[in-house]
């Protein structure tokens, strides 16, 4: 197929051209196909729009003027060239005939507005600022990268230095080992030479004796002949020694070492192990020679000791001691544990002197010697305020201290022991211990009574004697402390102080107004009336007791309360009983120990020392001690650590002994415990005393069917480990005046562990009691419904035996429990499977009517039997 291109230019319109959007040129292209077919296609040619400034207009005009002149030249040049092909000729002709594009007029660019200029300026400023920020960030990253590289280089240098030092150390050790081996080898060679020299000398002496004995009589009588023979023998022996010495010179083994060569080698030397064994044998032989007596030592034997440790204390080998014990019929090993009696018998049989010590001897000397009377000085009295809950103990103490402690107590009740000191002036001071009055805090009140000098029994004038008042009187009598009765709330309209004085007679307390010796003071903590009278009564009683202590000695006292503070660690409130406690003292408190880092008084002021009867809070213990523990100041930390570790070990052994069951009684108790339903809980509290009171109250709620099992108790906030422990045992976590941290809360949410917070012990005990009540099996209560007598028994196929009955008493109900009674003996107990009347199933049948009954899975029915119908209902039980 060939294409014939023909371009036809349209007639130019003279005059003004019409306005169009864009200037185009059109043409026609004729296409020829095979078989004489052809087609004309219209083609549009678009011209590119050219914009030029106005000042270039003359130049463009000149260019337009020069273009017609250039056309003849182009035509001439085209004439001089050879004629192109038909297609090319057509295309060239089309280009030549096409009208020349006209140059458009130059357009003028418009000027920018103020907003655009401002926008561009802001863009430039922003770009500059972004560039500065980017440069600053890159500089910071570069500095950080350089710092990391410098740190890495320093680390690599330190690592190289350490490796070099280790290599030098290893090289030094290798050199020392090599020298030691060379010295040992040299010593071995010298010993071998010495041994051979002694053997040769013995052989020479034997040869001389043999020569003398075997000589003829003439030579025996001739001393010259004898001398000559000896000289020959000695010379011969000397030659042999020289030959053997030359022969025994160490030489390097050459060739391949085989078993045959090693066995045939006559010059093989002894090994280093053989030399060591020989030296040990010689040392043992030297010890057994002499005068035959052993080294006598003073052997200290504790309550239990291992065979190896006993042998070390007697300076003998454990193997020899095992042999001695086997001779006595005891088959033991080196790690076997011996009791003190057996160890003493063995040591005495071997000739040693024995000193028996007990493990508890580490506690000897903690309390120190008794104080001399000349060293005693007066001290303030320690007064414990006791009484029933809500009788105004803390309020009375607040009135004397001019503070408000009650406002800070949860629920308005005291749940901790508080220690305070009141200064009355004229060098007169009184130390007060405030105890809780709730029934759960029995042990707290008992501790308060043990460390006190005087007990103030607070009784409300409107309530008179209450249960905890009686308990406080019992504690006071057990402690042997004098009692001062403070009758509080006398300002109330219904107050009756005389009734209180009369009721106290029932408990063998006779006040002075009734002819007794016990002081009683009527006070009002709210109105602050007659507080001076109470203070005077306390000071008078203290003068009668003549309270004294030695302040110039190591401190000793009791722990009143202890807790775990988040920022300060273990905090213990202690009461110094004798001596002076100073900052920096090392002390043992129960199974804990520590160094006093700081001391504060009851008002929060730092103090450097605390004398007798002075309550302080101390920091620096490694753990939270138990309330009621006695603290002692010791000479150094080693002694304190030794005593604390011994007490911790004893406490763990005691706990292990409780859990282990070896006797038949303990095994039976464990079997019974396996049938008891348990409520596991984890308890965390603010102070040790509160936890002790909570655990004691929960243990009292335990019965033969349900009980509370305390998995863990601790002082301080609820941690993640507490939640994990509770989750493993499916137990709730009880927080008393403490809270859980974020990690513990997240863990509890993941594991589904319940965390309950309490601030009043009443609520905690009530909730736990409700849970235990729900765990109790319900009580089954039986209710009689009616009796029916069997008149006839019918045997029906596919159903079994059916009893025709008449209800003689009450009513019979379908689905109820029934008993079959024959001759007044119960022979079956089950359920009614069917109850019919006139072929119809009914729910119940009243007295006097007849019905048909059948039992589930029971067919032994006879006429004359009595069917007793009853219902069983479950009744919820409570503790």
RAFENJO-V155881 format. One record per pair of residues at least 4 apart in sequence whose C-alpha atoms are under 8 Angstrom apart, sorted by the first residue. I is the first residue (numbers start at 0). J is the second residue. Records with the same first field share a line. If there is no record, write none. Layout:
BEGIN
I->J + J
END
This chain:
BEGIN
0->31 + 32 + 33
1->30 + 31 + 32
2->29 + 30 + 31 + 32 + 86
3->28 + 29 + 30 + 31 + 86 + 89
4->28 + 29 + 30 + 86 + 89 + 90
5->27 + 28 + 29 + 89 + 90 + 93
6->26 + 27 + 28 + 89 + 90 + 92 + 93
7->26 + 27 + 93
8->25 + 26 + 96 + 97 + 98
9->25 + 26
12->16
22->45 + 46
23->43 + 44 + 45 + 46
24->43 + 44 + 45 + 46
25->41 + 42 + 43 + 44
26->41 + 42 + 43 + 44
27->39 + 40 + 41 + 42
28->39 + 40 + 41 + 42
29->37 + 38 + 39 + 40
30->37 + 38 + 39 + 40
31->35 + 36 + 37 + 38
32->36 + 37
46->100
48->103
49->102 + 103
50->103 + 104 + 105 + 106
51->55 + 104 + 105 + 106
52->56 + 105 + 106 + 107
53->104 + 105 + 106 + 107
55->59 + 105
56->60 + 104 + 105
57->61
58->62
59->63 + 102
60->64
61->65
62->66
63->67 + 101 + 102
64->68
65->69
66->70
67->71
68->72
69->73
70->74
71->75
72->76
73->77
74->78
75->79
76->80
82->88
83->87 + 88
84->88
85->89
86->90
87->91
88->92
89->93
90->94
91->95
92->96
93->97
111->115 + 116
112->116
113->117
114->118
115->119
116->120
117->121
118->122
119->123
120->124
121->125
122->126
123->127
124->128
125->129
126->130
127->131
128->132
129->133
130->134
131->135
132->136
133->137
134->138
135->139
136->140
137->141
138->142
139->143
140->144
141->145
142->146
143->147
144->148
145->149
146->150
147->151
148->152
149->153
150->154
151->155
152->156
153->157
154->158
155->159
156->160
157->161
158->162
159->163
160->164
161->165
162->166
163->167
164->168
165->169
166->170
167->171
168->172
169->173
170->174
171->175
172->176
173->177
174->178
175->179
176->180
177->181
178->182
179->183
180->184
181->185
182->186
183->187 + 271
184->188 + 271
185->189
186->190
187->191 + 269 + 271 + 274
188->192
189->193
190->194
191->195
192->196
193->197
194->198
195->199
196->200 + 240
197->201
198->202
199->203 + 236 + 240
200->204
201->205
202->206
203->207 + 232 + 233 + 236
204->208
205->209
206->210 + 232
207->211 + 229 + 232
208->212
209->213
210->214 + 228
211->219 + 225
214->218 + 219
215->219
216->220
217->221
218->222 + 224 + 225
219->224 + 225
221->225
222->226
223->227
224->228
225->229
226->230
227->231
228->232
229->233
230->234
231->235
232->236
233->237
234->238
235->239
236->240
237->241
238->242
239->243
240->244
241->245
242->246
243->247
244->248
247->266
256->260 + 261
257->261
258->262
259->263
260->264
261->267
269->273 + 274
270->274
271->275
272->276
273->277
274->278
275->279
276->280
277->281
278->282
279->283
280->284
281->285
282->286
283->287
284->288
285->289
287->291 + 292
293->350
295->350 + 351 + 352
296->313 + 351 + 352
297->351 + 352 + 353 + 354
298->312 + 313 + 346 + 351 + 352 + 353 + 354
299->312 + 353 + 354 + 355 + 356
300->304 + 309 + 339 + 342 + 343 + 353 + 354 + 355 + 356
301->339 + 355 + 356 + 357 + 358
302->338 + 339 + 355 + 356 + 357 + 358
303->336 + 337 + 338 + 339
304->308 + 309 + 336 + 337 + 338 + 339 + 342
305->309 + 333 + 334 + 335 + 336 + 337
306->310 + 317 + 320 + 321 + 332 + 333 + 334 + 335 + 336 + 337
307->311 + 316 + 317 + 333 + 334
308->312
309->313 + 342
310->314 + 315 + 316 + 317 + 320
311->315 + 316 + 317
313->346 + 351
315->319 + 320
316->320
317->321 + 333
318->322 + 333
319->323
320->324
321->325 + 330 + 331 + 332 + 333
322->326
323->327 + 345
324->328 + 329 + 330 + 331 + 345
325->329 + 330 + 331
331->335
337->341 + 342
338->342
339->343 + 355
340->344
341->345
342->346
343->347 + 353
344->348
345->349
346->350 + 351 + 352 + 353
347->351 + 352 + 353
356->360
358->645
359->363 + 645
361->641 + 642 + 645
362->642
364->368
365->631 + 632 + 633
366->555 + 631
370->374 + 375 + 549
371->375
374->548 + 549 + 551
375->547 + 548 + 549 + 550
376->547 + 548 + 549 + 550
377->545 + 546 + 547 + 548
378->546 + 547 + 548 + 611 + 612
379->427 + 428 + 429 + 430 + 546 + 611 + 612
380->428 + 429 + 430 + 452 + 453 + 538 + 541 + 546 + 612
381->429 + 430 + 431 + 432 + 450 + 451 + 452 + 453 + 612
382->429 + 430 + 431 + 432 + 451 + 452 + 453 + 454 + 455
383->431 + 432 + 433 + 434 + 447 + 448 + 451 + 452 + 453 + 454 + 455
384->392 + 431 + 432 + 433 + 434 + 454 + 455 + 456 + 457
385->392 + 433 + 434 + 435 + 436 + 444 + 454 + 455 + 456 + 457 + 468 + 471
386->390 + 392 + 436 + 456 + 457 + 458 + 467 + 468 + 471
387->436 + 437 + 457 + 458 + 465 + 466 + 467 + 468
388->412 + 435 + 436 + 437 + 467
389->412 + 436
390->457 + 458 + 459 + 487
391->395 + 457 + 459 + 487 + 488 + 524
392->396 + 433 + 457
393->397 + 404 + 405 + 413 + 433
394->398 + 403 + 404 + 405 + 524 + 525
395->399 + 523 + 524 + 525
396->400 + 431 + 433
397->401 + 402 + 403 + 404 + 405
398->402 + 524 + 525 + 527 + 530
399->421 + 530
400->421
403->407
404->408
405->411 + 412 + 413
406->411
407->411
408->412 + 413 + 414
409->413 + 758 + 759
410->758 + 759
412->435
413->434 + 435 + 436
414->434 + 435 + 437 + 440 + 689
415->434 + 435 + 560 + 686 + 688 + 689
416->432 + 433 + 434 + 435 + 443 + 447 + 559 + 560 + 688
417->431 + 432 + 433 + 434 + 559 + 560
418->430 + 431 + 432 + 433 + 559 + 572 + 601 + 614
419->430 + 431 + 432 + 601 + 614
420->428 + 429 + 430 + 431 + 601 + 613 + 614
421->428 + 429 + 430 + 431
422->426 + 427 + 428 + 429
423->427 + 428 + 429
424->428
430->612 + 613 + 614
432->447
434->443 + 444 + 447
435->440 + 443 + 444
436->440 + 467
437->441 + 467
438->467
439->692 + 693 + 695 + 696
440->444 + 689 + 692
441->445 + 692
442->446 + 692
443->447 + 688 + 692
444->448 + 471 + 474
445->449 + 474
446->450 + 559 + 626 + 627
447->451 + 559
448->454 + 474 + 475 + 478 + 480
449->478
450->557
451->480
452->480 + 481
453->480 + 481 + 482 + 483 + 537 + 540 + 541
454->475 + 480 + 481 + 482 + 483
455->482 + 483 + 484 + 485
456->468 + 471 + 472 + 482 + 483 + 484 + 485
457->484 + 485 + 486 + 487
458->462 + 463 + 464 + 468 + 484 + 485 + 486 + 487 + 499
459->463 + 486 + 487 + 488 + 489
460->486 + 487 + 488 + 489 + 493 + 494 + 495 + 496 + 498 + 499
461->488 + 489 + 491 + 493 + 494 + 495
463->498 + 499 + 502
464->468 + 469 + 499 + 502 + 503
465->469
466->470
467->471
468->472
469->473 + 506
470->474
471->475
472->476 + 506
473->477
474->478
475->479 + 480 + 481 + 482
476->480
481->517
482->517 + 518
483->517 + 518 + 519 + 520 + 536 + 537
484->517 + 518 + 519 + 520
485->519 + 520 + 521 + 522 + 533
486->496 + 499 + 519 + 520 + 521 + 522
487->521 + 522 + 523 + 524
488->494 + 522 + 523 + 524 + 525
489->494 + 495 + 496 + 521 + 522 + 523
490->494 + 523 + 526
495->499
496->500 + 521
497->501
498->502
499->503
500->504 + 509 + 510 + 513
501->505
502->506
503->507 + 508 + 509
504->508 + 509
508->515 + 517
509->513 + 514 + 515 + 516 + 517
510->514 + 515 + 516 + 517 + 518 + 519
511->515 + 516 + 517 + 518 + 519
512->519
518->536
520->529 + 532 + 533
521->529
522->527 + 528 + 529 + 530 + 533
523->527 + 528 + 529 + 530
524->528 + 530
529->533
530->534
531->535
532->536
533->537
534->538
535->539
536->540
537->541
538->542
539->543
540->544
541->545 + 546
542->546
548->576 + 577 + 578 + 611
549->577 + 578 + 611
550->577 + 578 + 579 + 610 + 611
551->578 + 579
552->577 + 578 + 579
553->577 + 578 + 579 + 580 + 631 + 632 + 633
554->575 + 576 + 577 + 578 + 579 + 580 + 631 + 632
555->575 + 576 + 577 + 578 + 580 + 629 + 630 + 631 + 632
556->573 + 574 + 575 + 576 + 577 + 629 + 630 + 631
557->573 + 574 + 575 + 576 + 627 + 628 + 629 + 630
558->571 + 572 + 573 + 574 + 588 + 624 + 625 + 626 + 627 + 628 + 629 + 630
559->571 + 572 + 573 + 574 + 626 + 627
560->571 + 572 + 573 + 625 + 626 + 627 + 686 + 687 + 688
561->569 + 570 + 571 + 572 + 623 + 624 + 625 + 626 + 686 + 687 + 688
562->569 + 570 + 571 + 623 + 685 + 686 + 687 + 714 + 715
563->567 + 568 + 569 + 570 + 623 + 685 + 686 + 714 + 715
564->568 + 569 + 570 + 715
565->715 + 716
567->618
568->618 + 619 + 620
569->618 + 619 + 620 + 621 + 622 + 623
570->616 + 617 + 618 + 619 + 620 + 623
571->616 + 617 + 618 + 623 + 624
572->614 + 615 + 616 + 617
573->614 + 615 + 616 + 617
574->611 + 612 + 613 + 614 + 615
575->579 + 580 + 609 + 610 + 611 + 612 + 613 + 614
576->611 + 612 + 613
577->610 + 611 + 612
578->610 + 611
579->608 + 609 + 610 + 611
580->584 + 608 + 609 + 610 + 632
581->595 + 607 + 608 + 609
582->595 + 596 + 597 + 598 + 607 + 608
583->594 + 595 + 596
584->594 + 595 + 632 + 633
585->592 + 593 + 594 + 595 + 632 + 633 + 634 + 635 + 636 + 639
586->592 + 593 + 594 + 595 + 630 + 631 + 632 + 633 + 639
587->591 + 592 + 593 + 630 + 631 + 632 + 633 + 639 + 642 + 643
588->592 + 624 + 628 + 629 + 630 + 631 + 643
589->624 + 625 + 628 + 629 + 630 + 643 + 646
590->624 + 642 + 643 + 644 + 645 + 646 + 647
591->620 + 621 + 622 + 623 + 624 + 643
592->620 + 621 + 622 + 639 + 640 + 643
593->619 + 620 + 621 + 636 + 639
594->618 + 619 + 620
595->617 + 618 + 619 + 620
596->617 + 618 + 619
597->605 + 606 + 607 + 617 + 618 + 619
598->605 + 606 + 607 + 608 + 615 + 616 + 617 + 618
599->603 + 604 + 605 + 606 + 615 + 616 + 617
600->604 + 605 + 606 + 614 + 615 + 616
601->614 + 615 + 616
609->613 + 614 + 615
623->687 + 714
624->628 + 687
625->687 + 688
626->687 + 688
633->638 + 639
634->638
635->639
636->640
637->641
638->642
639->643
640->644
641->645
642->646
643->647
644->648
645->649
646->650
647->651
648->652
649->653
650->654
651->655
652->656
653->657
654->658
655->659
656->660
660->665 + 666 + 669
661->665 + 666
662->666
663->667
664->668
665->669
666->670
667->671
668->672
669->673
670->674
671->675
674->704
675->703 + 704 + 705 + 706
676->704 + 705 + 706 + 774
677->705 + 706 + 707 + 708
678->705 + 706 + 707 + 708 + 730 + 771
679->707 + 708 + 709 + 710 + 728 + 729 + 730 + 731
680->707 + 708 + 709 + 710 + 711 + 725 + 730 + 731 + 732 + 733
681->709 + 710 + 711 + 712 + 721 + 725 + 730 + 731 + 732 + 733
682->690 + 709 + 711 + 712 + 713 + 732 + 733 + 734 + 735
683->690 + 712 + 713 + 714 + 715 + 716 + 717 + 732 + 733 + 734 + 735 + 737
684->689 + 690 + 712 + 713 + 714 + 715 + 716 + 734 + 735 + 736 + 737
685->689 + 690 + 714 + 715 + 716 + 735 + 736 + 737
686->690 + 714 + 715
687->691 + 713 + 714
688->692
689->693
690->694 + 712 + 713 + 714
691->695
692->696
693->697 + 760 + 764
694->698 + 709
695->699
696->700 + 764
697->701 + 707 + 764 + 767
698->706 + 707
700->706 + 707 + 768 + 878
701->705 + 706 + 707
702->706
704->775
705->771 + 774 + 775
706->771
715->737
716->734 + 737 + 738 + 739 + 740
717->721 + 722 + 734 + 737 + 738 + 739 + 740 + 743
718->722 + 739 + 740 + 742 + 743
719->723 + 740 + 742 + 743 + 744 + 746
720->724 + 743
721->725 + 732 + 743
722->726 + 732 + 743 + 746 + 747 + 752
723->727 + 746 + 747
724->728
725->729 + 730 + 731 + 732 + 752
726->730 + 747 + 750 + 751 + 752
729->752
730->752 + 753
731->752 + 753 + 754 + 755
732->752 + 753 + 754 + 755
733->754 + 755 + 756 + 757
734->738 + 754 + 755 + 756 + 757
735->756 + 757 + 758 + 759
736->756 + 757 + 758
737->756
738->756
739->743 + 744
740->744
741->745
742->746
743->747
744->748
745->749
746->750
747->751 + 752 + 753 + 754
748->752
757->762 + 763
759->763
760->764
761->765
762->766
763->767
764->768
765->769
766->770
767->771
768->772 + 878
769->773 + 877
770->774
771->775 + 878
772->876 + 877 + 878
773->875 + 876 + 877
775->876 + 877
776->875 + 876
777->873 + 874 + 875 + 876
778->873 + 874 + 875 + 876
779->871 + 872 + 873 + 874
780->871 + 872 + 873 + 874
781->869 + 870 + 871 + 872
782->869 + 870 + 871 + 872
783->868 + 869 + 870
784->809 + 810 + 811 + 812 + 867 + 868 + 869 + 870
785->806 + 807 + 808 + 809 + 810 + 811 + 867 + 868 + 869
786->806 + 807 + 808 + 809 + 810 + 811 + 865 + 866 + 867 + 868
787->804 + 805 + 806 + 807 + 808 + 811 + 865 + 866 + 867
788->804 + 805 + 806 + 807 + 863 + 864 + 865 + 866
789->802 + 803 + 804 + 805 + 861 + 862 + 863 + 864 + 865 + 866
790->802 + 803 + 804 + 805 + 862 + 863
791->802 + 803 + 804 + 861 + 862
792->800 + 801 + 802 + 803 + 860 + 861 + 862
793->800 + 801 + 802 + 803
794->799 + 800 + 801
795->799 + 800 + 801
799->858
800->853 + 858 + 860
801->851 + 852 + 853
802->851 + 852 + 853 + 860
803->849 + 850 + 851 + 852
804->849 + 850 + 851 + 852
805->846 + 847 + 848 + 849 + 850
806->810 + 811 + 844 + 845 + 846 + 847 + 848 + 849 + 850
807->846 + 847
808->846 + 847
809->845 + 846
810->843 + 844 + 845 + 846 + 868
811->843 + 844 + 845 + 868
812->834 + 842 + 843 + 844 + 868
813->831 + 832 + 833 + 834 + 841 + 842 + 843
814->830 + 831 + 832
815->830 + 831 + 868 + 869 + 870
816->828 + 829 + 830 + 831 + 868 + 869 + 870 + 871
817->828 + 829 + 830 + 831 + 866 + 867 + 868 + 869
818->825 + 826 + 827 + 828 + 829 + 866 + 867 + 868
819->825 + 826 + 827 + 828 + 864 + 865 + 866 + 867
820->824 + 825 + 826 + 827 + 864 + 865 + 866 + 867
821->825 + 826 + 863 + 864 + 865
822->864
829->854 + 855
830->854 + 855
831->852 + 853 + 854 + 855
832->852 + 853 + 854 + 855
833->840 + 851 + 852 + 853 + 854
834->840 + 841 + 842 + 843 + 850 + 851 + 852 + 853
835->839 + 840 + 841 + 850 + 851 + 852
836->840 + 841 + 849 + 850 + 851
837->850
844->848 + 849 + 850
854->858
860->864
END
